[in-house]
Amino acid sequence: MTTDPSEGRLTATRLRVASLRHTGSTPVRLEPGPKERARYAAELGAEALRKLRFDGKLSPMGKSGWRLEATLGATAVQACIVTLEPVTTRIDTTVVREFLPPERLDAPEAGSETEMPDDDTVEVLGDEIDVEAIMLEALSLALPTYPRKAGVEMGEAQFAADGVTPITDEETKPFAGLAALREKMQDDGNEA
């Protein structure tokens, strides 16, 4: 997929592994235009993506593997979790992925129990490498989960029926009751 230069620069979003050259690196650059950024923002739950750029290279690793090294730059606008006012975040991060054929990975048998691998940058090599999906995954992981406007503090919410004393956040902490009991016992022991 390519776009009009006035809309933004986009190389193919899916690269066919069979067509990649083994003699050198393949440049990768996605710089979506306003329409694509609006679609991505909606998918990620952001208000807007003012800028988005994914720039790097895909290099061969031996005869059957590939390594993607890229930088992700974005300016995202999200709603503050306290005030709902817009919060702008600048993201600059490095993205690295390795794509290896299944026989080069310690792939578990289907249906067996396994632990998550320590290295989450290695993926199984298929017929295509979806650069757009990698960019969106990296952006999703880099976006603040709970964006908060500078200087805004979380207040304490209290909910209770009329005439009932609400439980405070302090009282719901697991050891708050034990600490109060210990203090009471120490006070009772000191008085005796």
C-alpha atoms as one frame of an Amber mdcrd trajectory, in Angstrom:
protein
   0.000   0.000   0.000   1.320   3.435  -0.900  -0.225   6.845  -0.516  -0.088
  10.229  -2.166   2.913  12.209  -0.849   0.568  14.998   0.277  -1.290  12.496
   2.453   1.861  11.016   3.998   4.525   8.477   3.133   3.735   4.833   3.385
   5.766   1.944   2.029   4.077  -1.407   1.680   2.470  -2.224   5.010   2.917
  -5.953   4.421   6.198  -7.201   3.010   6.275 -10.560   1.239   9.236 -12.500
   2.601   9.851 -14.201  -0.767  10.414 -10.821  -2.429  12.897  -9.469   0.156
  16.507  -9.294  -0.951  19.083 -11.309   0.986  22.039  -9.151  -0.064  21.242
  -6.115   2.064  18.712  -4.272   4.157  15.274  -3.253   2.971  14.251   0.235
   4.123  10.936   0.442   5.954   9.087   3.707   6.419   5.507   4.367   7.367
   4.399   7.954   7.774   0.599   7.813   7.636  -1.452  10.766   6.501  -4.328
  12.364   8.433  -6.953   9.758   7.440  -4.838   6.799   8.524  -3.781   8.546
  11.761  -7.440   9.240  12.601  -8.277   5.566  12.007  -5.337   4.408  14.156
  -6.284   6.844  16.950  -9.821   5.434  16.993  -8.470   1.856  17.116  -6.171
   2.732  20.046  -8.731   4.756  22.001  -6.832   8.034  21.612  -8.401  11.349
  20.693  -5.842  12.035  17.955  -2.445  11.176  16.568  -0.894  14.440  15.442
   2.263  12.801  14.132   3.221   9.202  13.467   6.364   7.863  11.869   7.868
   4.382  11.768  11.283   4.371  10.121  13.886   1.631   9.948  15.248  -1.327
   8.057  14.619  -5.020   7.636  17.877  -6.986   7.437  18.493 -10.658   6.644
  19.691 -12.893   9.485  21.404 -15.765   7.726  19.465 -17.611   5.074  16.051
 -17.760   6.701  15.592 -15.071   9.327  14.938 -11.328   9.342  15.553  -8.533
  11.840  13.498  -5.343  11.894  15.043  -2.325  13.615  13.006   0.862  13.559
  12.232   4.003  15.486   8.677   4.912  16.333   7.895   8.577  16.760   4.417
   9.805  17.594   2.526  12.653  19.178  -0.679  11.337  20.727  -3.586  13.143
  22.354  -5.574  11.232  24.976  -8.194  12.195  27.542  -6.942  12.764  31.103
  -8.337  10.042  33.380  -9.223  12.644  36.031 -10.410  15.746  34.162 -11.048
  14.345  30.653  -9.045  17.286  29.281  -6.673  16.527  26.385  -3.213  15.280
  27.357  -0.483  15.350  24.707   2.261  12.717  24.891   5.402  12.527  22.761
   6.629   9.009  22.081  10.099   8.176  20.770  11.029   4.535  21.074  13.115
   1.872  19.353  11.359  -1.210  18.008  13.228  -4.458  17.353  11.683  -7.680
  16.056  13.286 -10.861  14.786  11.431 -13.219  12.512  12.615 -16.824  12.489
  11.180 -19.937  10.856   9.449 -22.340  13.257  12.285 -24.873  13.032  14.724
 -22.289  14.442  12.457 -21.600  17.411  11.818 -23.807  20.403   8.161 -24.043
  19.492   6.044 -26.086  21.927   3.693 -28.787  20.767   0.147 -27.640  20.103
  -1.980 -27.883  23.248   0.955 -28.249  25.631   1.469 -25.982  28.611   4.316
 -23.532  28.260   5.630 -20.434  29.927   5.807 -17.131  28.112   9.215 -16.689
  26.511  11.573 -14.133  28.044  12.311 -12.603  24.646   9.148 -11.072  23.236
  10.975  -9.595  20.236  11.172 -12.931  18.386   8.260 -13.978  16.199   7.544
 -16.870  13.883   8.353 -16.046  10.267   5.395 -16.422   7.938   4.885 -15.542
   4.285   4.569 -11.835   5.110   5.874  -9.342   7.662   3.086  -6.949   8.645
   4.945  -3.691   9.314   1.733  -1.771  10.022   0.695  -4.263  12.723   4.143
  -4.043  14.341   3.955  -0.241  14.336   0.473  -0.252  15.914   1.471  -2.821
  18.540   4.537  -0.769  19.513   2.444   2.410  19.646  -0.214   0.710  21.765
   2.420  -0.459  24.249   4.074   2.974  24.376   0.895   4.992  24.980   0.234
   5.884  28.623  -2.369   3.525  30.064  -3.710   6.188  32.420  -2.847   9.588
  30.946  -3.002  12.355  33.505  -2.662  16.085  32.996   0.360  17.577  34.788
  -0.421  18.668  38.348  -3.744  16.815  38.542  -4.141  14.460  41.495  -6.601
  11.645  41.893  -9.248  12.538  44.432 -10.766  10.094  46.836 -14.200   8.900
  45.732 -16.689   7.968  48.415 -19.979   6.280  47.705 -22.565   5.413  50.332
 -26.294   5.553  50.889 -27.750   8.468  52.840 -27.055   8.133  56.559 -24.253
   5.582  56.091 -20.622   6.483  56.733 -18.659   5.709  53.563 -15.617   3.438
  53.682 -12.425   5.297  52.872  -9.610   4.033  50.692  -7.451   3.630  53.818
  -9.997   1.305  55.408 -10.046  -0.986  52.372  -6.317  -1.653  52.448  -5.699
  -5.259  53.528  -3.542  -4.557  56.571  -5.185  -1.321  57.734  -7.504  -3.221
  60.104  -4.649  -5.311  61.475  -2.537  -2.208  62.097  -5.423  -0.578  63.976
  -5.939  -3.758  66.032  -2.222  -3.929  66.861  -2.249  -0.301  68.004  -5.323
  -0.955  70.156  -3.707  -4.001  71.720  -0.512  -2.060  72.434  -2.527   0.773
  74.008  -4.488  -1.726  76.141  -1.258  -3.448  77.176   0.395  -0.163  78.164
  -2.517   0.823  80.383  -2.471  -2.439  82.363
